[in-house]
């Protein structure tokens, strides 16, 4: 009987560890939108924030043409680092910076 209680105790510890990882990953994470994520500081910031455990949408223009390779690179980065970094096409036409 002692062996079964040890097994139950071990399973409980394992489930508790998984629960802590789940809470750390999903309940404490934020959803972050980073503009200009196709290159430079935007790209570096998107990767760094994703590595901290947040869900990151890295926005850029022309995801199907000019930045298609960047979209693939972001997907590969997500898989390799087990993070949630997603490319997002965002083009703000019709907006003006002047009042």
FITIMAR-586667 format. One record per atom (N, C-alpha, C, CB): residue in three letters; x negated, y, z negated; residue number from 1; atom name. Coordinates in steps of 0.001 Angstrom, whole numbers, padded with zeros to 6 digits. Glycine has a CB too. Layout:
BEGIN
+-----+---------+---------+---------+-----+------+
! res !       u !       v !       w !   n ! atom !
+-----+---------+---------+---------+-----+------+
! ALA !       X !       Y !       Z ! NUM !   CA !
...
+-----+---------+---------+---------+-----+------+
This chain:
BEGIN
+-----+---------+---------+---------+-----+------+
! res !       u !       v !       w !   n ! atom !
+-----+---------+---------+---------+-----+------+
! UNK ! -000811 ! -001201 !  000000 !   1 !    N !
! UNK !  000000 !  000000 !  000000 !   1 !   CA !
! UNK ! -000857 !  001268 !  000000 !   1 !    C !
! UNK !  000924 ! -000004 ! -001199 !   1 !   CB !
! UNK ! -002042 !  001200 ! -000601 !   2 !    N !
! UNK ! -002910 !  002373 ! -000662 !   2 !   CA !
! UNK ! -003343 !  002798 !  000736 !   2 !    C !
! UNK ! -004140 !  002088 ! -001535 !   2 !   CB !
! UNK ! -003536 !  001840 !  001629 !   3 !    N !
! UNK ! -003938 !  002162 !  002992 !   3 !   CA !
! UNK ! -002889 !  002955 !  003731 !   3 !    C !
! UNK ! -004242 !  000910 !  003748 !   3 !   CB !
! UNK ! -001609 !  002637 !  003524 !   4 !    N !
! UNK ! -000547 !  003372 !  004220 !   4 !   CA !
! UNK ! -000412 !  004789 !  003692 !   4 !    C !
! UNK !  000784 !  002642 !  004083 !   4 !   CB !
! UNK ! -000635 !  005004 !  002404 !   5 !    N !
! UNK ! -000551 !  006367 !  001867 !   5 !   CA !
! UNK ! -001719 !  007206 !  002382 !   5 !    C !
! UNK ! -000543 !  006347 !  000316 !   5 !   CB !
! UNK ! -002889 !  006573 !  002574 !   6 !    N !
! UNK ! -004027 !  007281 !  003151 !   6 !   CA !
! UNK ! -003724 !  007693 !  004596 !   6 !    C !
! UNK ! -005294 !  006400 !  003095 !   6 !   CB !
! UNK ! -003071 !  006798 !  005329 !   7 !    N !
! UNK ! -002714 !  007080 !  006706 !   7 !   CA !
! UNK ! -001712 !  008233 !  006776 !   7 !    C !
! UNK ! -002139 !  005828 !  007376 !   7 !   CB !
! UNK ! -000725 !  008205 !  005902 !   8 !    N !
! UNK !  000278 !  009280 !  005859 !   8 !   CA !
! UNK ! -000396 !  010599 !  005511 !   8 !    C !
! UNK !  001398 !  008958 !  004831 !   8 !   CB !
! UNK ! -001281 !  010572 !  004562 !   9 !    N !
! UNK ! -002000 !  011778 !  004155 !   9 !   CA !
! UNK ! -002846 !  012324 !  005308 !   9 !    C !
! UNK ! -002892 !  011484 !  002934 !   9 !   CB !
! UNK ! -003516 !  011429 !  006029 !  10 !    N !
! UNK ! -004333 !  011835 !  007172 !  10 !   CA !
! UNK ! -003474 !  012434 !  008281 !  10 !    C !
! UNK ! -005124 !  010641 !  007709 !  10 !   CB !
! UNK ! -002316 !  011830 !  008546 !  11 !    N !
! UNK ! -001406 !  012359 !  009554 !  11 !   CA !
! UNK ! -000884 !  013740 !  009165 !  11 !    C !
! UNK ! -000240 !  011400 !  009766 !  11 !   CB !
! UNK ! -000570 !  013922 !  007883 !  12 !    N !
! UNK ! -000094 !  015220 !  007422 !  12 !   CA !
! UNK ! -001156 !  016290 !  007598 !  12 !    C !
! UNK !  000331 !  015142 !  005963 !  12 !   CB !
! UNK ! -002409 !  015960 !  007288 !  13 !    N !
! UNK ! -003496 !  016916 !  007466 !  13 !   CA !
! UNK ! -003676 !  017260 !  008936 !  13 !    C !
! UNK ! -004800 !  016360 !  006890 !  13 !   CB !
! UNK ! -003560 !  016253 !  009793 !  14 !    N !
! UNK ! -003692 !  016474 !  011232 !  14 !   CA !
! UNK ! -002578 !  017378 !  011747 !  14 !    C !
! UNK ! -003677 !  015137 !  011984 !  14 !   CB !
! UNK ! -001354 !  017112 !  011314 !  15 !    N !
! UNK ! -000224 !  017952 !  011731 !  15 !   CA !
! UNK ! -000363 !  019370 !  011210 !  15 !    C !
! UNK !  001093 !  017354 !  011250 !  15 !   CB !
! UNK ! -000834 !  019521 !  009976 !  16 !    N !
! UNK ! -001045 !  020851 !  009417 !  16 !   CA !
! UNK ! -002090 !  021622 !  010216 !  16 !    C !
! UNK ! -001469 !  020752 !  007952 !  16 !   CB !
! UNK ! -003162 !  020955 !  010620 !  17 !    N !
! UNK ! -004203 !  021607 !  011425 !  17 !   CA !
! UNK ! -003643 !  022029 !  012772 !  17 !    C !
! UNK ! -005411 !  020668 !  011623 !  17 !   CB !
! UNK ! -002846 !  021146 !  013406 !  18 !    N !
! UNK ! -002231 !  021502 !  014686 !  18 !   CA !
! UNK ! -001275 !  022668 !  014524 !  18 !    C !
! UNK ! -001495 !  020303 !  015280 !  18 !   CB !
! UNK ! -000528 !  022680 !  013438 !  19 !    N !
! UNK !  000416 !  023773 !  013177 !  19 !   CA !
! UNK ! -000333 !  025093 !  012999 !  19 !    C !
! UNK !  001270 !  023469 !  011921 !  19 !   CB !
! UNK ! -001444 !  025059 !  012273 !  20 !    N !
! UNK ! -002235 !  026286 !  012085 !  20 !   CA !
! UNK ! -002760 !  026799 !  013425 !  20 !    C !
! UNK ! -003414 !  026031 !  011114 !  20 !   CB !
! UNK ! -003257 !  025889 !  014276 !  21 !    N !
! UNK ! -003745 !  026306 !  015594 !  21 !   CA !
! UNK ! -002614 !  026898 !  016419 !  21 !    C !
! UNK ! -004379 !  025118 !  016340 !  21 !   CB !
! UNK ! -001421 !  026284 !  016352 !  22 !    N !
! UNK ! -000260 !  026785 !  017082 !  22 !   CA !
! UNK !  000089 !  028189 !  016610 !  22 !    C !
! UNK !  000945 !  025843 !  016905 !  22 !   CB !
! UNK !  000160 !  028379 !  015306 !  23 !    N !
! UNK !  000503 !  029696 !  014756 !  23 !   CA !
! UNK ! -000527 !  030742 !  015171 !  23 !    C !
! UNK !  000600 !  029631 !  013220 !  23 !   CB !
! UNK ! -001793 !  030360 !  015089 !  24 !    N !
! UNK ! -002856 !  031304 !  015442 !  24 !   CA !
! UNK ! -002753 !  031678 !  016918 !  24 !    C !
! UNK ! -004249 !  030702 !  015133 !  24 !   CB !
! UNK ! -002430 !  030714 !  017774 !  25 !    N !
! UNK ! -002397 !  030938 !  019219 !  25 !   CA !
! UNK ! -001149 !  031676 !  019674 !  25 !    C !
! UNK ! -002491 !  029626 !  019943 !  25 !   CB !
! UNK !  000018 !  031281 !  019183 !  26 !    N !
! UNK !  001254 !  031806 !  019748 !  26 !   CA !
! UNK !  001975 !  032820 !  018877 !  26 !    C !
! UNK !  002166 !  030692 !  020029 !  26 !   CB !
! UNK !  001906 !  032697 !  017589 !  27 !    N !
! UNK !  002671 !  033605 !  016754 !  27 !   CA !
! UNK !  001914 !  034882 !  016440 !  27 !    C !
! UNK !  003060 !  032921 !  015478 !  27 !   CB !
! UNK !  000617 !  034847 !  016533 !  28 !    N !
! UNK ! -000174 !  036039 !  016258 !  28 !   CA !
! UNK ! -000685 !  036696 !  017531 !  28 !    C !
! UNK ! -001337 !  035693 !  015361 !  28 !   CB !
! UNK ! -000419 !  036098 !  018668 !  29 !    N !
! UNK ! -000925 !  036664 !  019912 !  29 !   CA !
! UNK !  000009 !  037758 !  020413 !  29 !    C !
! UNK ! -001089 !  035569 !  020979 !  29 !   CB !
! UNK ! -000524 !  038615 !  021206 !  30 !    N !
! UNK !  000219 !  039711 !  021825 !  30 !   CA !
! UNK !  000263 !  039478 !  023327 !  30 !    C !
! UNK ! -000426 !  041094 !  021493 !  30 !   CB !
! UNK !  001207 !  040120 !  023977 !  31 !    N !
! UNK !  001245 !  040138 !  025434 !  31 !   CA !
! UNK !  000651 !  041472 !  025853 !  31 !    C !
! UNK !  002717 !  039940 !  025999 !  31 !   CB !
! UNK ! -000387 !  041414 !  026679 !  32 !    N !
! UNK ! -001146 !  042606 !  027032 !  32 !   CA !
! UNK ! -001142 !  042780 !  028547 !  32 !    C !
! UNK ! -002596 !  042519 !  026492 !  32 !   CB !
! UNK ! -000903 !  043996 !  028999 !  33 !    N !
! UNK ! -000986 !  044337 !  030418 !  33 !   CA !
! UNK ! -002209 !  045215 !  030625 !  33 !    C !
! UNK !  000314 !  045058 !  030912 !  33 !   CB !
! UNK ! -003103 !  044773 !  031495 !  34 !    N !
! UNK ! -004314 !  045541 !  031801 !  34 !   CA !
! UNK ! -004288 !  045898 !  033270 !  34 !    C !
! UNK ! -005609 !  044743 !  031443 !  34 !   CB !
! UNK ! -004338 !  047182 !  033551 !  35 !    N !
! UNK ! -004334 !  047634 !  034939 !  35 !   CA !
! UNK ! -005772 !  047655 !  035473 !  35 !    C !
! UNK ! -003678 !  049043 !  035060 !  35 !   CB !
! UNK ! -005889 !  047534 !  036766 !  36 !    N !
! UNK ! -007204 !  047568 !  037394 !  36 !   CA !
! UNK ! -008057 !  046365 !  037032 !  36 !    C !
! UNK ! -007923 !  048828 !  037007 !  36 !   CB !
! UNK ! -007429 !  045200 !  036897 !  37 !    N !
! UNK ! -008131 !  044009 !  036417 !  37 !   CA !
! UNK ! -008844 !  043233 !  037517 !  37 !    C !
! UNK ! -007166 !  043104 !  035727 !  37 !   CB !
! UNK ! -008863 !  043762 !  038730 !  38 !    N !
! UNK ! -009524 !  043024 !  039812 !  38 !   CA !
! UNK ! -011038 !  043113 !  039738 !  38 !    C !
! UNK ! -009056 !  043541 !  041153 !  38 !   CB !
! UNK ! -011564 !  044124 !  039044 !  39 !    N !
! UNK ! -013019 !  044271 !  038970 !  39 !   CA !
! UNK ! -013402 !  045211 !  037829 !  39 !    C !
! UNK ! -013580 !  044797 !  040307 !  39 !   CB !
! UNK ! -014687 !  045294 !  037592 !  40 !    N !
! UNK ! -015232 !  046264 !  036645 !  40 !   CA !
! UNK ! -014742 !  046092 !  035220 !  40 !    C !
! UNK ! -014907 !  047631 !  037100 !  40 !   CB !
! UNK ! -014541 !  047244 !  034558 !  41 !    N !
! UNK ! -014129 !  047222 !  033152 !  41 !   CA !
! UNK ! -012761 !  046585 !  032963 !  41 !    C !
! UNK ! -014115 !  048629 !  032591 !  41 !   CB !
! UNK ! -011866 !  046749 !  033922 !  42 !    N !
! UNK ! -010548 !  046131 !  033817 !  42 !   CA !
! UNK ! -010656 !  044621 !  033769 !  42 !    C !
! UNK ! -009666 !  046552 !  034983 !  42 !   CB !
! UNK ! -011479 !  044061 !  034628 !  43 !    N !
! UNK ! -011673 !  042605 !  034676 !  43 !   CA !
! UNK ! -012337 !  042100 !  033400 !  43 !    C !
! UNK ! -012521 !  042214 !  035901 !  43 !   CB !
! UNK ! -013392 !  042784 !  032971 !  44 !    N !
! UNK ! -014096 !  042384 !  031752 !  44 !   CA !
! UNK ! -013186 !  042478 !  030526 !  44 !    C !
! UNK ! -015339 !  043255 !  031548 !  44 !   CB !
! UNK ! -012383 !  043529 !  030470 !  45 !    N !
! UNK ! -011460 !  043705 !  029351 !  45 !   CA !
! UNK ! -010411 !  042606 !  029344 !  45 !    C !
! UNK ! -010786 !  045080 !  029417 !  45 !   CB !
! UNK ! -009854 !  042286 !  030507 !  46 !    N !
! UNK ! -008834 !  041237 !  030607 !  46 !   CA !
! UNK ! -009386 !  039899 !  030110 !  46 !    C !
! UNK ! -008337 !  041100 !  032065 !  46 !   CB !
! UNK ! -010596 !  039561 !  030511 !  47 !    N !
! UNK ! -011200 !  038304 !  030092 !  47 !   CA !
! UNK ! -011486 !  038297 !  028593 !  47 !    C !
! UNK ! -012484 !  038052 !  030871 !  47 !   CB !
! UNK ! -012000 !  039402 !  028069 !  48 !    N !
! UNK ! -012326 !  039482 !  026640 !  48 !   CA !
! UNK ! -011075 !  039392 !  025771 !  48 !    C !
! UNK ! -013072 !  040783 !  026338 !  48 !   CB !
! UNK ! -010022 !  040081 !  026173 !  49 !    N !
! UNK ! -008779 !  040056 !  025392 !  49 !   CA !
! UNK ! -008147 !  038664 !  025451 !  49 !    C !
! UNK ! -007779 !  041126 !  025918 !  49 !   CB !
! UNK ! -008197 !  038023 !  026607 !  50 !    N !
! UNK ! -007666 !  036660 !  026730 !  50 !   CA !
! UNK ! -008446 !  035705 !  025832 !  50 !    C !
! UNK ! -007726 !  036180 !  028200 !  50 !   CB !
! UNK ! -009758 !  035869 !  025752 !  51 !    N !
! UNK ! -010573 !  035009 !  024894 !  51 !   CA !
! UNK ! -010238 !  035182 !  023421 !  51 !    C !
! UNK ! -012043 !  035295 !  025116 !  51 !   CB !
! UNK ! -009670 !  036322 !  023067 !  52 !    N !
! UNK ! -009254 !  036559 !  021675 !  52 !   CA !
! UNK ! -007923 !  035895 !  021359 !  52 !    C !
! UNK ! -009155 !  038057 !  021399 !  52 !   CB !
! UNK ! -007313 !  035249 !  022359 !  53 !    N !
! UNK ! -006095 !  034481 !  022114 !  53 !   CA !
! UNK ! -004803 !  035149 !  022520 !  53 !    C !
! UNK ! -006015 !  034156 !  020704 !  53 !   CB !
! UNK ! -004894 !  036255 !  023232 !  54 !    N !
! UNK ! -003687 !  036962 !  023658 !  54 !   CA !
! UNK ! -003284 !  036546 !  025073 !  54 !    C !
! UNK ! -003905 !  038484 !  023593 !  54 !   CB !
! UNK ! -002023 !  036726 !  025389 !  55 !    N !
! UNK ! -001526 !  036488 !  026744 !  55 !   CA !
! UNK ! -001817 !  037759 !  027529 !  55 !    C !
! UNK !  000027 !  036124 !  026761 !  55 !   CB !
! UNK ! -002567 !  037644 !  028607 !  56 !    N !
! UNK ! -003005 !  038824 !  029357 !  56 !   CA !
! UNK ! -002501 !  038760 !  030791 !  56 !    C !
! UNK ! -004540 !  038943 !  029337 !  56 !   CB !
! UNK ! -001861 !  039838 !  031205 !  57 !    N !
! UNK ! -001483 !  040031 !  032602 !  57 !   CA !
! UNK ! -002457 !  041052 !  033163 !  57 !    C !
! UNK !  000025 !  040505 !  032757 !  57 !   CB !
! UNK ! -003301 !  040603 !  034077 !  58 !    N !
! UNK ! -004254 !  041489 !  034727 !  58 !   CA !
! UNK ! -003668 !  041964 !  036043 !  58 !    C !
! UNK ! -005613 !  040783 !  034951 !  58 !   CB !
! UNK ! -003327 !  043241 !  036085 !  59 !    N !
! UNK ! -002649 !  043732 !  037289 !  59 !   CA !
! UNK ! -003639 !  044265 !  038307 !  59 !    C !
! UNK ! -001646 !  044818 !  036928 !  59 !   CB !
! UNK ! -003217 !  044134 !  039555 !  60 !    N !
! UNK ! -004017 !  044613 !  040685 !  60 !   CA !
! UNK ! -003115 !  044713 !  041902 !  60 !    C !
! UNK ! -005234 !  043669 !  040968 !  60 !   CB !
! UNK ! -003606 !  045316 !  042934 !  61 !    N !
! UNK ! -002867 !  045392 !  044201 !  61 !   CA !
! UNK ! -003335 !  044286 !  045134 !  61 !    C !
! UNK ! -003053 !  046780 !  044871 !  61 !   CB !
! UNK ! -002524 !  043991 !  046099 !  62 !    N !
! UNK ! -002852 !  043088 !  047210 !  62 !   CA !
! UNK ! -003376 !  041725 !  046745 !  62 !    C !
! UNK ! -003882 !  043740 !  048109 !  62 !   CB !
! UNK ! -002585 !  041051 !  045908 !  63 !    N !
! UNK ! -003000 !  039747 !  045387 !  63 !   CA !
! UNK ! -002990 !  038650 !  046448 !  63 !    C !
! UNK ! -002102 !  039347 !  044245 !  63 !   CB !
! UNK ! -002225 !  038841 !  047501 !  64 !    N !
! UNK ! -002147 !  037822 !  048547 !  64 !   CA !
! UNK ! -003207 !  038028 !  049639 !  64 !    C !
! UNK ! -000756 !  037826 !  049171 !  64 !   CB !
! UNK ! -003805 !  039201 !  049694 !  65 !    N !
! UNK ! -004776 !  039470 !  050760 !  65 !   CA !
! UNK ! -006137 !  039825 !  050173 !  65 !    C !
! UNK ! -004279 !  040608 !  051670 !  65 !   CB !
! UNK ! -006380 !  041093 !  049982 !  66 !    N !
! UNK ! -007703 !  041563 !  049565 !  66 !   CA !
! UNK ! -008177 !  040941 !  048250 !  66 !    C !
! UNK ! -007687 !  043065 !  049429 !  66 !   CB !
! UNK ! -007279 !  040773 !  047284 !  67 !    N !
! UNK ! -007672 !  040258 !  045972 !  67 !   CA !
! UNK ! -007293 !  038800 !  045747 !  67 !    C !
! UNK ! -007053 !  041096 !  044901 !  67 !   CB !
! UNK ! -007026 !  038056 !  046807 !  68 !    N !
! UNK ! -006657 !  036640 !  046663 !  68 !   CA !
! UNK ! -007759 !  035843 !  045969 !  68 !    C !
! UNK ! -006359 !  036025 !  048036 !  68 !   CB !
! UNK ! -009002 !  036141 !  046276 !  69 !    N !
! UNK ! -010103 !  035418 !  045627 !  69 !   CA !
! UNK ! -010179 !  035746 !  044138 !  69 !    C !
! UNK ! -011439 !  035758 !  046305 !  69 !   CB !
! UNK ! -009835 !  036966 !  043773 !  70 !    N !
! UNK ! -009833 !  037364 !  042362 !  70 !   CA !
! UNK ! -008737 !  036612 !  041609 !  70 !    C !
! UNK ! -009631 !  038897 !  042222 !  70 !   CB !
! UNK ! -007584 !  036439 !  042244 !  71 !    N !
! UNK ! -006486 !  035685 !  041632 !  71 !   CA !
! UNK ! -006950 !  034262 !  041343 !  71 !    C !
! UNK ! -005231 !  035676 !  042556 !  71 !   CB !
! UNK ! -007640 !  033647 !  042291 !  72 !    N !
! UNK ! -008171 !  032293 !  042102 !  72 !   CA !
! UNK ! -009223 !  032253 !  040993 !  72 !    C !
! UNK ! -008773 !  031773 !  043410 !  72 !   CB !
! UNK ! -010074 !  033271 !  040950 !  73 !    N !
! UNK ! -011097 !  033333 !  039911 !  73 !   CA !
! UNK ! -010467 !  033460 !  038523 !  73 !    C !
! UNK ! -012046 !  034510 !  040170 !  73 !   CB !
! UNK ! -009393 !  034251 !  038417 !  74 !    N !
! UNK ! -008704 !  034393 !  037133 !  74 !   CA !
! UNK ! -008066 !  033071 !  036708 !  74 !    C !
! UNK ! -007634 !  035495 !  037216 !  74 !   CB !
! UNK ! -007477 !  032371 !  037658 !  75 !    N !
! UNK ! -006872 !  031070 !  037346 !  75 !   CA !
! UNK ! -007949 !  030090 !  036878 !  75 !    C !
! UNK ! -006122 !  030501 !  038585 !  75 !   CB !
! UNK ! -009094 !  030096 !  037537 !  76 !    N !
! UNK ! -010202 !  029221 !  037139 !  76 !   CA !
! UNK ! -010722 !  029602 !  035753 !  76 !    C !
! UNK ! -011344 !  029291 !  038173 !  76 !   CB !
! UNK ! -010829 !  030896 !  035487 !  77 !    N !
! UNK ! -011274 !  031368 !  034171 !  77 !   CA !
! UNK ! -010321 !  030881 !  033088 !  77 !    C !
! UNK ! -011370 !  032912 !  034145 !  77 !   CB !
! UNK ! -009018 !  030954 !  033370 !  78 !    N !
! UNK ! -008005 !  030493 !  032416 !  78 !   CA !
! UNK ! -008172 !  029013 !  032108 !  78 !    C !
! UNK ! -006600 !  030756 !  032960 !  78 !   CB !
! UNK ! -008337 !  028219 !  033145 !  79 !    N !
! UNK ! -008488 !  026766 !  032957 !  79 !   CA !
! UNK ! -009772 !  026429 !  032198 !  79 !    C !
! UNK ! -008485 !  026048 !  034320 !  79 !   CB !
! UNK ! -010869 !  027023 !  032616 !  80 !    N !
! UNK ! -012170 !  026698 !  032036 !  80 !   CA !
! UNK ! -012284 !  027130 !  030576 !  80 !    C !
! UNK ! -013270 !  027350 !  032846 !  80 !   CB !
! UNK ! -011638 !  028236 !  030221 !  81 !    N !
! UNK ! -011742 !  028773 !  028867 !  81 !   CA !
! UNK ! -010507 !  028500 !  028019 !  81 !    C !
! UNK ! -011988 !  030251 !  028926 !  81 !   CB !
! UNK ! -009538 !  027799 !  028600 !  82 !    N !
! UNK ! -008282 !  027481 !  027917 !  82 !   CA !
! UNK ! -007642 !  028732 !  027314 !  82 !    C !
! UNK ! -008525 !  026437 !  026822 !  82 !   CB !
! UNK ! -007498 !  029746 !  028167 !  83 !    N !
! UNK ! -006864 !  031006 !  027773 !  83 !   CA !
! UNK ! -005684 !  031274 !  028690 !  83 !    C !
! UNK ! -007877 !  032186 !  027821 !  83 !   CB !
! UNK ! -004926 !  032293 !  028381 !  84 !    N !
! UNK ! -003750 !  032641 !  029168 !  84 !   CA !
! UNK ! -003973 !  033988 !  029848 !  84 !    C !
! UNK ! -002481 !  032679 !  028278 !  84 !   CB !
! UNK ! -004653 !  033953 !  030980 !  85 !    N !
! UNK ! -004930 !  035145 !  031788 !  85 !   CA !
! UNK ! -004231 !  034959 !  033115 !  85 !    C !
! UNK ! -006476 !  035379 !  031985 !  85 !   CB !
! UNK ! -003329 !  035879 !  033430 !  86 !    N !
! UNK ! -002514 !  035754 !  034640 !  86 !   CA !
! UNK ! -002679 !  036991 !  035518 !  86 !    C !
! UNK ! -001025 !  035548 !  034278 !  86 !   CB !
! UNK ! -002841 !  036759 !  036794 !  87 !    N !
! UNK ! -002907 !  037870 !  037741 !  87 !   CA !
! UNK ! -001491 !  038340 !  038045 !  87 !    C !
! UNK ! -003648 !  037453 !  039050 !  87 !   CB !
! UNK ! -001334 !  039638 !  038197 !  88 !    N !
! UNK ! -000023 !  040232 !  038440 !  88 !   CA !
! UNK ! -000176 !  041329 !  039489 !  88 !    C !
! UNK !  000596 !  040799 !  037119 !  88 !   CB !
! UNK !  000628 !  041230 !  040534 !  89 !    N !
! UNK !  000600 !  042301 !  041532 !  89 !   CA !
! UNK !  001445 !  043455 !  041019 !  89 !    C !
! UNK !  001119 !  041802 !  042924 !  89 !   CB !
! UNK !  000832 !  044598 !  040953 !  90 !    N !
! UNK !  001513 !  045781 !  040446 !  90 !   CA !
! UNK !  001061 !  046966 !  041282 !  90 !    C !
! UNK !  001220 !  046011 !  038925 !  90 !   CB !
! UNK !  001984 !  047543 !  041969 !  91 !    N !
! UNK !  001680 !  048692 !  042808 !  91 !   CA !
! UNK !  002705 !  049770 !  042517 !  91 !    C !
! UNK !  001676 !  048312 !  044319 !  91 !   CB !
! UNK !  002238 !  050883 !  042023 !  92 !    N !
! UNK !  003138 !  051953 !  041585 !  92 !   CA !
! UNK !  003290 !  052994 !  042695 !  92 !    C !
! UNK !  002609 !  052618 !  040286 !  92 !   CB !
! UNK !  003925 !  052644 !  043783 !  93 !    N !
! UNK !  004158 !  053634 !  044826 !  93 !   CA !
! UNK !  005372 !  054469 !  044449 !  93 !    C !
! UNK !  004359 !  052955 !  046210 !  93 !   CB !
! UNK !  005361 !  055695 !  044831 !  94 !    N !
! UNK !  006491 !  056566 !  044539 !  94 !   CA !
! UNK !  006357 !  057287 !  043225 !  94 !    C !
! UNK !  007750 !  055783 !  044542 !  94 !   CB !
! UNK !  005335 !  056959 !  042454 !  95 !    N !
! UNK !  005096 !  057675 !  041196 !  95 !   CA !
! UNK !  004090 !  058775 !  041447 !  95 !    C !
! UNK !  004592 !  056714 !  040080 !  95 !   CB !
! UNK !  004300 !  059879 !  040821 !  96 !    N !
! UNK !  003393 !  060992 !  040977 !  96 !   CA !
! UNK !  002806 !  061348 !  039624 !  96 !    C !
! UNK !  004106 !  062201 !  041605 !  96 !   CB !
! UNK !  001551 !  061759 !  039615 !  97 !    N !
! UNK !  000918 !  062135 !  038352 !  97 !   CA !
! UNK !  001247 !  063561 !  037958 !  97 !    C !
! UNK ! -000583 !  061966 !  038447 !  97 !   CB !
! UNK !  001833 !  064317 !  038875 !  98 !    N !
! UNK !  002194 !  065696 !  038538 !  98 !   CA !
! UNK !  003656 !  065756 !  038106 !  98 !    C !
! UNK !  001943 !  066644 !  039742 !  98 !   CB !
! UNK !  003976 !  066691 !  037198 !  99 !    N !
! UNK !  005365 !  066768 !  036684 !  99 !   CA !
! UNK !  006377 !  067224 !  037688 !  99 !    C !
! UNK !  005426 !  067682 !  035526 !  99 !   CB !
+-----+---------+---------+---------+-----+------+
